[in-house]
Each structure stands twice: as C-alpha cells, then as structure tokens.
Amino acid sequence: MLYLIGLGLWDEKDITLRGLEAVRNCDKAYLECYTCVLAGTTKEKLEETIGKKIIELDRKAVEEKAEFLTEAREKNIALLVAGDPLVATTHWDLLLRAREKNISYKVIHNASIYSAVAETGLQIYKFGRTATVVFWEDNYKPTSFFDVVRENKERGLHTLLLLDIRPEKLMTPNHAIETLMKISPAFKTEKLVVLSRAGSQEPSIAYGKADELLKRDFGDGPHVLIVTGNLHPMEKEALERLNIRENPKGLNNRSG
C-alpha cells in the first residue's frame, strides 16, 4: 500500500492525526522535497515527531525511478509531501502509475497554499489560473507565467504566482517582481500582495504597487506573490486595513 501523506504548510506539528497514524504504521517513510518545503522544521524534527527514519527523495528519484512504488507492492510505504499531496501534478502521475501496476494507495490531505492565500483577504473563488515564476538562466528565460497573469487580468481575476525552489535557494518576491518588470516595465504599477511564511505563527502580508514592494525586505520564505484582479468591496476593505496595520512608511528599504 502506498500512502501519500500531506504535511501541511509550516512545520512538523502540521501533520494531521490521520497522517501521523498512517506513517507510524508504515514500513518505510520517504520525503519528497523538491515541489515544496516545510521551512519551519528539519528532517530530524520530523523524524522525531513520527518516530521513524525518513529517506529524502529528489526529483529524479520520484519522477523517474519511483522505486518506492515497487516496494509498495509488498509493504506499506509512506510518501510525505509538504502542503497537500495532490496539488502538484507529479503526485497524481504517481497515483496513475500505481493504478497501472495494481498497487493500492490512500491519500491523506492537509492544508495547502491554495487555501492559505485567503488570509490575505482575497476571495478564493476570484482566483484564475496559477503559475510559477522560475529562475532565469543564460539559455532559459521562459515568460509563460506572465501570459497567465495577463489572461487572468483580462477576466478580472487574481493570479497566484508560486516562486521557484532550488536546492538551498528559495526565490524572493523581489526577484520575482524584478523578473516580471523585465518582461513588461509597465508591471511596476500593478497592485500586488505578498504572503510570506504561510501557516507559521508569524505570517507576513504586504500590499502595494510592484515598484514599492520591490524596496521591501520580506525576510525568510517561503513566499508567494499575488497579482490582484478586480477587487470586491470586502477585499478592498481587507487590504486597506492591512495597509493601516503594516504602516507602509515604515517599510524596510533594501538600499538602506
């Protein structure tokens, strides 16, 4: 049996009781750590919580080798995933492969950034397609995420932009904003919301124009960036109250 278990948003305490019971009863536990991260904990703390050694898997080990699927024929295998386990398409691919091989599986859901963004005051049903802002390289500078923003804006919808994750490196909102402004200089006037450290005891929310937020130090991540569409009066009120609480005049300026 393969157990696909969501770990929630922040640290080792976010795993559900159902998920904890399942992983403790499994023969082996693997951690998928490339689509999302639990920034508020370590593998050691997670191992202490579940009472079991955890084997970390990179992208190749999950998507190509997937040796744990073979193991799940004879043993109970847990694949731990930050957030909700079915947000990333990678994990649905695993379930389809499990079906093809007649391997039983169970999914144990948990909190996701897709619901946590409601903490900003923006309404979930007013979001359009999601996209990821990726790190540009010398020979790889995709702009498809900007097309998603433009399409959503035309429909009056908000855009949730996930920020790229690399080993030991999380994209900052500043880097993402700079990238979007390189694609379109006019983006500097867009109204944005930055949500940082969702699920922690001290999440941070900031709202303002792109060129204003570019000057801010958002601290440790992970972060997401939201490009606002047409705002409902209730959303406007929530963001206005946020601005009062945040006191924009006190924003940290990275240039000193």
C-alpha positions in Angstrom: 0.0 0.0 0.0 1.2 3.5 -0.9 0.3 6.3 1.5 0.5 9.8 0.0 0.5 12.0 3.1 0.3 15.8 3.2 2.4 17.5 5.9 0.7 20.9 5.8 2.3 24.3 5.5 5.0 25.0 8.0 6.5 22.5 10.5 6.4 19.0 11.9 3.3 19.9 14.0 1.1 20.4 11.0 0.8 16.7 10.1 -2.8 15.5 10.7 -3.6 12.8 13.3 -4.7 10.6 10.5 -1.4 11.2 8.6 0.6 10.6 11.8 -1.1 7.3 12.5 -0.6 6.2 8.9 3.1 6.9 8.6 3.8 5.3 12.0 2.2 2.1 10.7 4.2 2.2 7.5 7.3 0.1 7.0 9.3 2.9 5.3 8.8 6.7 5.0 10.1 8.8 2.1 10.0 12.6 1.9 9.5 14.4 -1.4 11.4 17.7 -1.0 11.5 19.4 -4.4 8.0 20.6 -5.2 7.5 22.3 -1.8 9.3 22.7 1.5 8.5 22.8 5.2 10.6 25.9 6.1 9.8 25.8 9.8 11.3 22.5 10.6 14.1 20.0 9.8 14.1 16.4 8.7 15.4 15.5 12.2 12.5 17.1 13.9 10.0 15.5 11.6 11.7 12.1 12.2 11.3 12.7 16.0 7.6 13.5 15.6 6.7 10.5 13.6 9.2 8.1 15.3 10.7 6.8 12.1 13.7 7.4 9.9 12.9 9.4 6.7 14.6 9.0 3.3 14.7 12.2 1.2 14.0 11.9 -2.5 15.0 14.3 -5.2 13.1 14.9 -8.4 14.7 12.1 -10.3 14.0 9.6 -7.5 10.3 10.5 -7.5 9.5 11.0 -11.2 11.8 8.6 -12.9 13.0 5.8 -10.6 10.0 5.7 -8.2 11.4 2.6 -6.6 9.1 3.1 -3.6 6.2 2.1 -5.9 7.7 -1.3 -6.4 8.2 -1.6 -2.6 4.5 -0.7 -2.1 3.5 -4.0 -3.7 4.6 -5.9 -0.6 5.0 -3.2 2.1 3.2 -0.2 3.5 5.2 2.8 2.1 4.6 6.5 3.0 5.5 9.3 0.7 5.4 12.6 2.7 4.7 15.8 0.8 4.7 19.4 2.1 1.3 21.0 1.8 -1.5 18.9 0.2 -0.2 15.9 -1.6 -2.3 16.3 -4.7 -1.6 20.0 -5.5 1.5 19.0 -7.6 0.7 17.1 -10.8 3.7 14.9 -10.1 1.9 13.1 -7.4 -1.2 12.4 -9.5 1.1 10.9 -12.0 2.4 8.5 -9.3 -1.2 7.5 -8.5 -1.9 6.8 -12.1 1.2 4.6 -12.3 0.2 2.8 -9.1 -3.2 2.0 -10.7 -1.5 0.6 -13.8 0.6 -1.7 -11.5 -2.4 -2.6 -9.4 -0.8 -1.1 -6.3 -3.3 0.1 -3.6 -3.0 3.6 -2.3 -4.5 6.1 0.1 -4.3 9.9 0.1 -4.3 11.8 3.3 -4.9 15.5 2.6 -3.7 18.6 4.5 -3.6 22.4 4.3 -2.4 24.0 1.1 -1.2 27.4 0.0 -4.3 27.4 -2.3 -6.5 27.8 0.8 -4.0 29.8 2.9 -4.0 32.7 0.5 -7.4 33.6 1.8 -5.6 35.0 4.8 -4.8 38.0 2.6 -8.5 38.9 2.4 -8.7 38.0 -1.2 -11.6 35.6 -2.1 -10.6 32.2 -3.3 -13.3 32.0 -6.0 -11.9 35.1 -7.6 -8.5 33.5 -8.5 -7.7 32.4 -12.0 -5.0 30.0 -13.2 -1.9 29.6 -11.1 1.6 29.9 -12.5 5.2 29.6 -11.3 7.9 32.3 -11.7 11.1 30.4 -12.4 14.7 31.4 -12.1 16.0 32.5 -15.5 19.3 31.0 -16.8 21.5 32.2 -19.7 19.8 29.9 -22.2 16.4 29.5 -20.5 14.2 32.6 -19.9 10.5 31.4 -20.0 7.8 34.0 -19.9 4.7 31.8 -19.9 3.8 32.8 -16.3 3.3 36.4 -17.5 0.9 35.2 -20.1 -1.2 33.6 -17.3 -1.2 36.9 -15.4 -2.3 38.8 -18.5 -5.1 36.3 -19.2 -6.4 36.4 -15.6 -6.3 40.2 -15.6 -8.4 40.4 -18.7 -11.0 38.3 -16.8 -10.7 40.4 -13.7 -9.2 37.5 -11.7 -6.4 37.4 -9.2 -3.2 35.4 -10.1 -1.4 33.3 -7.5 2.3 33.1 -8.5 4.3 30.4 -6.9 8.0 31.2 -6.6 10.7 28.8 -7.9 12.5 26.5 -5.5 16.1 25.3 -6.0 18.2 23.3 -3.6 19.1 25.6 -0.7 17.5 28.5 -2.5 14.0 30.0 -2.4 13.1 32.7 -4.9 12.3 36.0 -3.1 9.3 38.2 -4.0 11.8 40.9 -5.0 13.5 38.6 -7.6 10.0 37.6 -8.9 8.9 41.3 -9.2 12.2 42.2 -11.0 11.6 39.4 -13.5 8.1 40.4 -14.2 9.2 44.0 -14.7 11.9 42.9 -17.1 9.1 41.3 -19.2 6.9 44.3 -19.0 8.2 47.6 -17.5 4.6 48.7 -17.0 4.2 46.0 -14.4 5.7 48.4 -11.9 2.3 49.9 -11.3 0.5 46.6 -10.7 -1.1 46.1 -7.3 0.4 43.1 -5.6 0.0 41.1 -2.4 3.0 39.2 -0.9 2.2 36.4 1.5 5.2 35.1 3.4 5.6 32.1 5.8 2.0 31.0 5.4 1.0 28.6 8.2 3.6 29.8 10.7 2.8 31.7 13.9 4.0 34.9 12.3 2.9 35.0 8.7 3.6 38.3 6.8 1.3 40.0 4.3 2.1 43.1 2.3 0.1 45.0 -0.3 1.1 47.7 -2.7 2.4 48.6 -6.1 5.2 46.5 -7.6 7.8 49.2 -7.6 7.0 50.0 -3.9 7.2 46.4 -2.8 10.4 45.9 -4.6 12.1 48.0 -1.9 11.0 45.8 0.9 12.9 43.1 2.7 10.4 40.3 3.2 12.7 38.2 5.4 12.8 34.4 5.2 10.4 32.5 3.0 8.7 30.7 1.6 6.7 33.4 -0.2 4.0 33.6 -2.8 3.1 36.6 -5.0 -0.5 37.6 -5.9 -1.3 39.9 -8.8 -4.7 41.4 -7.9 -7.6 41.5 -10.4 -10.9 43.4 -9.9 -11.4 43.8 -6.1 -14.7 43.2 -4.4 -15.5 45.9 -1.8 -14.8 43.4 1.0 -11.4 42.6 -0.5 -10.7 46.3 -0.7 -11.6 46.8 2.9 -9.4 43.9 4.0 -6.4 45.3 2.0 -6.9 48.8 3.3 -6.9 47.6 6.9 -3.8 45.6 6.1 -2.1 48.8 4.9 -3.0 50.6 8.0 -1.6 47.8 10.1 1.5 47.5 8.1 2.3 51.2 8.0 3.9 51.5 4.6 6.1 54.4 5.7 7.9 52.0 7.9 8.8 49.5 5.2 12.3 48.4 5.2 14.3 49.6 2.2 16.9 47.2 1.0 19.0 50.0 -0.4 19.4 51.4 3.2 
